[in-house]
Amino acid sequence: MRLFKLNTTIHKWLSLFVGLQLLIWLGTGLYFNLMDHSKASGNELRVHSHHEGSITGFDLFPIKDITSNAPQEVNLIWVLHQPYYHFVFDKGQHSYQERHSKLFDAVTGKPFNLSEEQVLTLAKNSYSGQGKLTTPVLSQPPFSDHVRQQNPMWQVAVEDENNTTIYLDSITGQVLRHANDDFRLKDLMMKLHFMDYGNSGGFNHWLIIAFAFATLFLSITGVTWLIQQYRSGLLKLGWGTNRQKVAVTFSNENTITDISAVGRSTVLEGLASSHVYLPSGCGGGGTCGKCVFLSSTKLPITLSEQEHLSQEQLKEGYRLGCQHRFSEISSIEVNTDRNIENHELVVVATNFITPFIKEVKFKLKSGKQLAFKAGAYMQFDVPAGMNSLRPDDMPECYEKYWDSYYHGKFSHNGVTRHYSLVNFDEESDELMFNIRWQTAKNGFKAGIGSSYLGSLQVGETITARGPFSDFYATSNKKVSRVFIGAGSGLAPLRSIIFEQLKKHKDKSGLTLIYGARTEDDLLYHNELKSLSEKHKNFSYIPTLSNPSEEWQGHSGYVQKVLLPYMNQKSELHLAEFYLCGPEAMMSEVEKIIIDAGIPSNQIFKDKFSR
């Protein structure tokens, strides 16, 4: 299984690498089809002059009498209508490869070097435009406009609208290339098309060879993945729209209902088509691990299920609804309610309770009161529109925290967002939520859901589904419970704590370790302090990562407070732990708990991915 996971990881990274280059090929190929070939060649304003002449009238100096090392070859060439011997002492197979040569006057036999004036004349003779030619410069390789060239060249820049540059051979004065902006764009496209990111000047280089092997390995890992999926029973070809009937047991109601859905749909989708909604924070992507069901049919185990479900759960038959098709099952058990309703909620109160968290209270427009387990959440439908980057009703005392954030608005499509209820059902007839305004910074937009809900005013309405209950206190009345949260992750923890103390009159030990940044960021601080004073079985331990000098409590993250707390409380091996907050915090906290010998089935997490 470890090798298979490595295979899939390699396949995904190779897919990204190969896919990006395929997109580049598509774009550059489109450019090559649409480009103006005359302009892209760089020769739109080039005049091809012939450097030939007649030896009539010239008394040529004998080659054998020229004082020089023995050349490999000698050529008679013409420069501005004058004859010269071109002695080539050493040269490569191609003209751009390194070469050693020299000119001799064919009349006098003396060595000859081109002057700037002669180079300028040769450049002018090759140019038909109106631009002004600047003073020639003898340049050494490398050249951005001729990456293969390994020999020095005269470079003459032209002041025209297309930034033409004329390149001439440093020895013979032969015009080698006209380059302009159109030519440079084509050259860039060629570099991208042939993956010549190392400026080799061609396509026969190590990177394109590596790409060929990467494509081969992509095919191999893809075939390996398909074979593994087929062997494990996860690769199933479904055709048509045949419907499958499945017997669904609702464990919280102890009732059974037959539900029919398209066989190729996932269990999550099939149930939703009959208005039975499994919890899901990722929309069926396999990353949240919430859409759990119990199958009577033995189903293969996917990588997502290995990551999110315990070995005990997998052995019992628990699986994730997003990982299996409706056609694979015959009867299942789910822990959810039937026919989850849509509710129209009306805002009855809204105010900032920390610099970045707004408490928003709703009531049902119908006037009904919902019953739900503490720790539940609701799913809000946020319509498309324009949201503010920062609040318009920020209290003056919190303005200093928002100085670095921009004013303005941004557009967005409609989305679905989940927020945990802060209160329990019998606390009041209101539905209370903590909306942490996700700020806009470094070019990113503000949070769509938080900026929309955070901008709602009293009297405005929004549609929501639920409440959904997948994070709640167990029915064990004798066990002590430790709640660990940070930031707005306090919301479901507060709900459960208040329900245990006020509704269920829980007498077992309850402890809340809560982390925030500053004193201003502490949610419900006075309320929780008062609760701990009233109920001796409840302990409230706040800790700040950036406290002021006046702070008398714990400092640092919750992980720092949890470790000594567990060392002091030996009886915690039977306790239940409830975690909610940022993923990194929960991962570290869970490791501390497990390292202390606490079984994983005593740890309950409300993932922040919603």
C-alpha positions in Angstrom: 0.0 0.0 0.0 2.9 2.3 0.7 4.3 1.7 -2.7 0.9 2.4 -4.3 0.7 5.7 -2.4 4.1 6.6 -3.7 3.1 5.6 -7.2 0.0 7.9 -7.1 2.0 10.7 -5.7 4.6 10.4 -8.5 1.8 10.2 -11.0 0.1 13.4 -9.8 3.4 15.4 -9.8 4.3 14.1 -13.3 0.8 15.0 -14.5 1.3 18.5 -13.3 4.7 18.8 -15.0 3.6 17.2 -18.3 0.3 19.0 -18.3 1.9 22.5 -17.9 4.3 21.8 -20.8 1.4 20.5 -22.9 -0.4 23.8 -22.3 2.7 25.7 -23.3 2.9 23.7 -26.5 -0.7 24.5 -27.2 -0.1 28.2 -26.7 3.1 28.4 -28.7 1.7 26.2 -31.5 -1.2 28.6 -31.8 1.2 31.5 -32.0 3.3 29.9 -34.8 0.1 29.4 -36.8 -1.0 33.0 -36.3 2.3 34.9 -36.4 3.4 37.2 -39.3 6.4 35.1 -40.6 8.0 38.0 -42.4 8.1 40.2 -39.2 9.0 37.2 -37.0 12.1 36.4 -39.1 13.6 39.8 -38.2 14.3 40.4 -41.9 11.4 42.7 -42.7 13.8 45.7 -43.2 16.8 43.7 -44.3 18.5 44.1 -47.7 20.5 41.1 -48.8 23.6 42.6 -50.4 26.1 40.3 -52.3 29.7 40.7 -51.3 31.2 39.8 -54.7 33.5 41.5 -57.1 35.7 41.1 -60.1 39.4 40.5 -59.8 39.9 42.4 -63.0 41.9 45.5 -62.3 43.5 44.1 -59.1 47.1 42.7 -58.9 46.6 40.0 -56.2 49.4 39.4 -53.7 50.6 35.8 -53.8 49.1 33.8 -50.9 52.4 31.8 -50.4 54.2 35.1 -49.6 51.9 36.1 -46.8 53.5 35.8 -43.4 51.2 33.7 -41.3 50.7 30.3 -39.7 49.5 27.6 -42.0 45.7 27.9 -42.4 43.2 25.1 -42.8 41.6 26.9 -45.7 41.9 30.2 -47.6 39.0 32.0 -49.2 38.9 35.2 -51.4 36.1 37.4 -50.1 35.0 41.0 -50.9 34.4 43.7 -48.3 33.1 47.0 -49.6 34.2 46.0 -53.1 37.8 45.3 -52.0 39.4 41.8 -52.2 40.7 40.1 -49.0 42.1 36.7 -48.2 40.3 35.0 -45.4 42.7 32.6 -43.6 40.8 30.1 -41.4 43.0 28.4 -38.9 40.5 26.5 -36.9 36.7 26.1 -37.2 33.8 23.9 -36.0 31.4 21.9 -38.1 28.9 24.7 -38.0 29.4 28.4 -38.7 28.2 29.5 -35.3 30.8 27.3 -33.5 34.1 28.7 -32.3 36.4 29.8 -35.1 39.9 31.3 -35.4 40.5 33.3 -38.6 42.1 36.5 -40.0 41.8 38.8 -43.0 44.7 39.8 -45.2 44.6 42.5 -47.9 44.6 40.6 -51.2 46.6 43.4 -52.9 49.2 44.3 -50.3 49.3 41.0 -48.3 49.1 42.9 -45.0 46.8 41.9 -42.1 43.4 43.7 -42.1 40.9 44.5 -39.4 37.5 46.1 -39.9 37.0 49.6 -38.6 33.9 51.0 -37.0 33.2 53.1 -40.0 33.3 50.1 -42.4 31.1 48.1 -40.1 28.6 50.9 -39.9 28.6 51.1 -43.8 28.0 47.4 -44.1 25.2 47.6 -41.6 23.6 50.5 -43.4 23.8 48.6 -46.7 21.7 45.8 -45.1 19.0 48.0 -43.7 16.1 49.6 -45.6 14.3 51.4 -42.8 14.2 55.0 -41.6 15.9 54.4 -38.2 19.1 55.9 -37.1 22.1 53.5 -36.8 24.2 53.9 -33.7 28.0 53.3 -33.2 29.0 49.7 -33.7 30.1 47.7 -30.7 32.3 44.7 -30.8 30.7 42.2 -28.4 31.6 38.9 -26.9 29.3 35.9 -26.5 26.8 35.0 -25.2 24.2 36.9 -27.1 20.5 36.9 -26.2 19.5 37.3 -29.8 21.8 34.5 -31.1 22.3 32.1 -28.2 24.2 29.5 -30.3 26.8 32.0 -31.6 30.2 31.3 -29.9 32.2 34.0 -31.8 32.5 37.7 -31.2 30.2 39.9 -33.4 29.8 43.5 -34.3 26.5 44.8 -32.8 24.8 47.8 -34.4 21.6 49.0 -32.6 19.0 50.9 -34.7 16.7 53.5 -33.2 13.5 52.5 -34.8 10.0 51.5 -33.6 10.8 47.8 -33.6 14.2 48.0 -31.8 16.2 46.5 -34.6 19.7 45.2 -33.9 22.1 44.2 -36.7 24.8 41.6 -36.0 27.9 41.2 -38.2 30.8 38.8 -38.3 33.7 40.3 -36.3 36.3 39.3 -38.9 34.6 39.4 -42.3 31.8 41.9 -41.7 29.2 39.5 -43.1 25.7 40.4 -41.9 24.7 37.4 -39.8 21.3 38.5 -38.4 18.7 41.2 -38.0 16.8 40.9 -34.8 13.8 43.0 -33.7 11.0 42.7 -31.2 8.9 40.4 -33.4 12.0 38.2 -33.9 12.6 38.2 -30.1 9.0 37.2 -29.4 9.3 34.3 -31.9 12.6 33.4 -30.3 10.9 33.2 -26.8 8.1 31.1 -28.2 10.7 28.7 -29.8 12.5 28.5 -26.5 9.2 27.6 -24.7 8.1 25.2 -27.5 11.4 23.3 -27.4 11.8 23.6 -23.6 15.1 25.3 -24.2 15.2 26.9 -20.8 19.0 26.5 -20.6 19.5 28.5 -23.7 21.2 25.8 -25.7 19.8 27.2 -28.9 18.3 23.9 -30.1 16.1 21.0 -29.1 18.6 18.3 -28.5 19.2 19.0 -24.8 18.9 17.1 -21.4 15.6 18.8 -20.4 13.6 17.6 -23.4 15.1 14.1 -22.9 14.1 14.2 -19.3 10.6 15.3 -20.4 10.3 12.3 -22.7 11.2 10.0 -19.8 8.8 11.8 -17.5 6.0 11.2 -20.0 7.0 7.5 -20.2 6.9 7.3 -16.4 3.5 9.1 -16.3 2.1 6.4 -18.6 3.6 3.6 -16.5 2.4 5.0 -13.2 -1.0 5.7 -14.7 -1.3 2.1 -16.0 -0.1 0.9 -12.5 -2.8 3.0 -10.8 -5.5 1.7 -13.1 -4.5 -1.9 -12.4 -4.5 -1.3 -8.7 -7.9 0.4 -8.8 -9.3 -2.6 -10.9 -7.8 -5.2 -8.5 -9.2 -3.4 -5.4 -12.7 -3.1 -7.1 -12.7 0.7 -7.3 -12.5 0.8 -11.1 -16.0 0.2 -12.4 -17.4 1.2 -15.7 -21.0 2.4 -15.6 -23.1 3.1 -18.6 -26.6 4.5 -18.9 -28.8 5.8 -16.1 -29.9 2.5 -14.4 -31.2 3.2 -10.9 -30.3 1.3 -7.8 -32.5 0.8 -4.8 -30.8 0.8 -1.4 -32.2 0.2 2.1 -31.1 3.0 4.3 -31.3 2.7 8.1 -31.4 6.0 10.0 -29.7 5.1 13.3 -30.8 8.2 15.2 -34.5 7.4 14.3 -34.2 3.6 14.1 -36.2 3.6 10.9 -35.5 2.1 7.4 -36.3 3.6 4.1 -35.7 2.4 0.5 -33.9 5.1 -1.5 -33.5 4.9 -5.3 -30.7 6.7 -7.2 -28.6 6.5 -10.4 -26.2 3.6 -9.9 -23.1 5.5 -11.1 -23.6 8.4 -8.7 -21.7 8.3 -5.4 -23.4 7.4 -2.2 -23.1 11.0 -1.1 -24.8 12.2 -4.4 -27.4 9.4 -4.5 -28.6 10.1 -0.9 -28.7 13.9 -1.6 -30.9 13.3 -4.6 -33.5 12.0 -2.1 -32.9 14.9 0.3 -30.8 12.8 2.7 -27.6 14.7 3.3 -24.5 13.2 4.8 -22.2 15.8 6.4 -19.6 17.1 4.0 -17.2 19.9 4.3 -15.3 19.4 1.0 -18.3 18.8 -1.3 -17.3 15.2 -2.1 -13.5 15.7 -2.6 -12.5 13.1 -0.1 -10.6 15.6 2.1 -12.9 16.2 5.1 -13.7 12.6 6.1 -17.2 13.6 7.3 -19.6 11.7 4.9 -19.4 8.5 6.9 -21.9 5.5 6.4 -21.9 1.9 7.6 -22.2 -0.6 4.8 -23.5 -4.2 5.0 -21.6 -5.0 1.8 -17.8 -5.4 2.1 -16.4 -2.5 0.2 -12.7 -1.8 -0.9 -10.8 0.7 1.2 -9.6 3.9 -0.5 -6.6 6.1 0.5 -9.0 8.8 1.7 -10.7 6.3 4.0 -7.3 5.2 5.4 -6.5 8.8 6.2 -9.8 9.7 7.8 -11.2 6.6 9.4 -9.6 4.4 12.2 -8.7 0.8 11.6 -11.6 -0.2 14.0 -14.1 1.8 11.9 -12.8 0.2 8.6 -13.1 -3.3 10.0 -16.7 -2.6 11.1 -17.6 -1.5 7.6 -17.6 2.3 7.9 -16.8 4.0 4.6 -17.0 7.5 3.1 -20.0 8.4 0.9 -17.9 10.3 -1.7 -15.6 7.3 -2.3 -18.2 4.6 -3.5 -20.9 4.4 -6.0 -24.5 3.7 -5.3 -24.4 0.6 -7.4 -21.8 -1.0 -5.0 -24.2 -1.1 -2.0 -27.4 -2.9 -1.1 -28.1 -1.6 2.5 -26.4 1.0 4.6 -26.8 2.8 7.9 -26.4 6.5 8.3 -26.3 8.9 11.3 -28.2 11.8 9.8 -31.7 13.1 9.6 -34.1 12.6 6.6 -35.2 15.5 4.5 -33.0 18.2 5.8 -35.0 21.4 5.3 -34.1 24.8 3.9 -34.7 27.6 6.3 -35.1 31.3 5.7 -33.2 33.0 8.5 -33.7 36.6 9.6 -30.8 38.6 11.2 -31.9 39.9 14.6 -28.6 41.1 16.0 -25.0 41.6 14.7 -21.9 43.0 16.4 -18.1 42.6 16.5 -17.0 40.8 19.7 -13.3 40.6 18.7 -11.4 42.7 16.1 -12.0 40.0 13.4 -15.0 38.0 14.7 -18.6 39.1 14.4 -21.4 37.5 16.4 -24.5 37.2 14.1 -27.8 36.1 15.6 -30.7 34.8 13.4 -34.3 33.6 13.9 -36.3 31.4 11.6 -38.7 33.6 9.5 -41.3 30.9 10.1 -41.2 31.5 13.8 -40.3 27.8 14.6 -37.5 26.8 16.9 -35.1 24.1 15.7 -33.9 21.2 17.8 -30.3 20.1 17.4 -27.3 18.6 19.2 -24.8 21.1 20.5 -21.8 21.3 18.2 -24.0 21.3 15.0 -23.4 23.5 12.0 -25.6 25.0 9.2 -25.0 25.3 5.5 -25.5 28.8 4.2 -26.2 29.7 0.5 -24.3 32.9 -0.3 -25.6 34.4 -3.5 -23.3 35.9 -6.2 -22.7 39.6 -6.0 -20.3 42.3 -4.6 -18.8 42.1 -1.1 -16.7 44.5 0.8 -13.0 43.8 1.4 -13.4 45.0 5.0 -16.3 45.8 7.3 -18.2 49.0 7.0 -19.4 49.0 10.6 -16.1 48.4 12.4 -16.2 49.7 16.0 -13.6 52.4 16.7 -11.8 50.4 19.3 -10.9 47.8 16.7 -9.9 50.1 13.9 -6.2 49.8 14.7 -6.3 46.1 13.7 -7.5 47.0 10.2 -5.1 49.8 9.3 -3.1 47.5 6.8 -6.2 46.2 5.0 -7.7 47.9 1.9 -11.1 49.4 1.4 -13.1 48.4 -1.7 -15.3 45.7 -3.1 -14.8 42.5 -5.0 -17.2 40.3 -7.1 -17.8 36.6 -6.6 -20.0 33.7 -7.7 -22.5 32.1 -5.4 -21.0 29.7 -2.9 -22.0 27.4 0.0 -20.4 27.9 3.4 -20.7 26.1 6.7 -20.7 27.8 10.2 -20.9 26.1 13.6 -23.7 27.2 16.0 -22.4 28.9 19.1 -25.4 28.1 21.3 -27.4 24.9 22.0 -31.0 24.5 21.1 -32.7 25.3 24.4 -30.4 28.2 25.3 -32.7 30.6 23.3 -34.9 30.8 20.3 -32.0 32.3 18.3 -29.4 30.7 16.1 -26.0 32.3 17.0 -22.8 32.1 14.9 -19.3 33.5 15.1 -18.3 34.9 11.7 -14.5 35.4 11.4 -14.0 37.9 8.7 -11.3 36.4 6.4 -9.2 39.4 5.5 -7.9 40.4 2.0 -4.1 40.6 1.8 -1.3 40.3 -0.8 -3.7 40.4 -3.7 -6.2 37.8 -2.4 -9.9 38.6 -2.0 -11.6 38.6 1.3 -13.5 35.5 2.4 -16.7 35.3 0.3 -18.9 33.7 3.0 -17.5 35.7 6.0 -17.7 39.1 4.2 -21.2 38.4 3.1 -22.6 37.2 6.4 -20.5 39.7 8.3 -22.1 42.5 6.2 -25.8 41.4 6.8 -27.8 44.0 8.7 -30.7 43.4 11.1 -33.8 42.5 9.1 -32.0 41.0 6.2 -32.5 37.3 5.3 -30.4 34.3 4.0 -31.2 30.7 3.2 -29.6 27.9 5.2 -29.9 24.2 5.6 -29.5 22.1 8.7 -28.6 22.0 11.5 -26.2 19.1 10.7 -24.8 17.1 13.7 -21.5 15.2 13.3 -19.5 16.7 16.2 -21.2 16.3 19.6 -20.7 15.0 23.1 -21.1 11.3 23.6 -23.8 9.9 25.8 -21.3 8.8 28.4 -22.3 10.8 31.5 -19.4 9.6 33.7 -16.4 10.5 31.6 -14.5 13.7 32.0 -14.0 15.9 28.9 -11.2 18.2 27.7 -12.1 20.8 25.1 -9.2 22.4 23.1 -9.8 25.2 20.7 -8.3 28.3 19.1 -9.8 31.4 17.5 -13.4 31.0 16.2 -13.0 27.2 16.8 -14.5 28.0 20.2 -18.0 28.1 18.7 -19.0 24.4 18.8 -17.0 23.8 22.0 -18.9 26.6 23.8 -22.2 25.1 22.5 -21.3 21.6 23.9 -20.0 22.9 27.2 -23.1 25.0 27.8 -25.4 22.1 26.8 -23.6 19.7 29.2 -23.7 22.1 32.1 -27.1 23.8 31.7 -29.2 21.3 29.8 -27.8 17.9 31.0 -26.6 19.1 34.4 -23.3 17.3 33.8 -21.3 16.7 37.0 -18.2 15.2 35.5 -15.1 17.2 34.9 -15.0 19.6 32.0 -11.9 21.6 31.0 -11.6 24.2 28.2 -8.1 25.1 27.0 -8.6 28.0 24.6 -6.0 29.9 22.6 -6.2 33.4 21.1 -3.7 36.0 20.0 -4.4 39.0 22.3 -6.8 39.9 25.1 -9.0 41.5 22.5 -9.2 38.2 20.6 -10.6 36.2 23.4 -14.2 35.1 22.7 -16.7 35.1 25.6 -13.9 35.5 28.1 -16.0 37.0 30.9 -18.9 34.6 30.2 -16.6 31.6 30.5 -14.9 32.9 33.6 -18.3 33.4 35.2 -19.3 29.9 34.2 -16.2 28.3 35.8 -16.9 30.2 39.0 -20.4 29.0 39.1 -19.7 25.4 38.2 -16.8 23.8 40.1 -16.5 20.9 37.7 -15.7 23.3 34.8 -12.2 24.7 34.4 -11.4 27.5 31.9 -7.8 27.9 30.8 -7.2 30.8 28.3 -3.8 31.3 26.8 -2.5 34.1 24.5 0.2 33.8 21.9 0.9 37.6 21.9 -0.3 38.9 25.3 0.2 42.4 26.7 2.4 43.1 29.7 -0.7 43.2 31.9 -1.8 39.7 31.1 -1.7 37.4 34.1 -2.7 34.1 32.5 -0.9 31.5 30.4 1.1 32.6 27.3 1.9 30.6 24.2 -0.2 28.3 22.0 -2.6 25.7 23.4 -0.1 22.9 22.7 2.3 24.5 25.3 -0.4 24.6 27.9 -1.8 21.1 27.2 1.4 19.2 27.7 2.0 20.1 31.4 -1.7 19.9 32.1 -1.8 16.2 30.9 1.3 15.5 33.0 -0.5 16.7 36.1 -3.7 14.9 35.5 -3.0 11.1 35.6 -6.7 10.3 35.4 -7.0 11.7 31.8 -6.4 8.2 30.3 -10.2 7.7 30.3 -11.1 11.3 29.3 -12.6 12.4 26.0 -10.9 15.1 24.0 -12.8 17.5 21.7 -10.7 19.6 19.3 -11.7 22.5 17.0 -9.4 25.1 15.4 -6.8 25.4 12.7 -5.7 22.1 11.1 -2.0 22.5 12.2 -3.1 23.1 15.8 -5.3 20.1 15.9 -2.7 17.9 14.4 -0.1 18.9 17.0 -2.6 18.5 19.8 -3.8 15.1 18.6 -0.1 13.9 18.5 0.4 15.1 22.1 -2.7 13.2 23.3 -1.9 10.0 21.4 1.7 10.2 22.6 0.3 10.3 26.2 -1.3 6.9 25.6 -4.9 8.1 24.9 -6.7 5.9 22.3 -7.7 7.6 19.1 -11.3 6.7 19.6 -11.4 9.1 22.6 -10.5 12.1 20.4 -13.2 14.0 18.5 -12.4 16.7 16.0 -14.5 19.3 14.3 -12.3 20.1 11.2 -11.9 23.7 10.3 -12.1 22.9 6.5 -15.8 24.0 6.4 
